[in-house]
Amino acid sequence: MRSILDFAEFLQKKWAVGEVSVGKEMLIELAGGLENSKTFSGDMIEIQKRLRDEWE
């Protein structure tokens, strides 16, 4: 339990001093990041089936 509180305090301090940047730029940097991924290439239905089968 203490480690969770320590982590929460760490995050709070990080946000307070502005070390974490959140905004449109961050999302834009992620856009298109999976276009060459083997996991997410091919037919969309087959991708969904393959990912669902991993959880069964």
Buried (B, 14 or more C-beta within 10 A) or exposed (E): EEEEEEEEEEEEEEEEEEEEEEEEEEEEEEEEEEEEEEEEEEEEEEBEEEEEEEEE
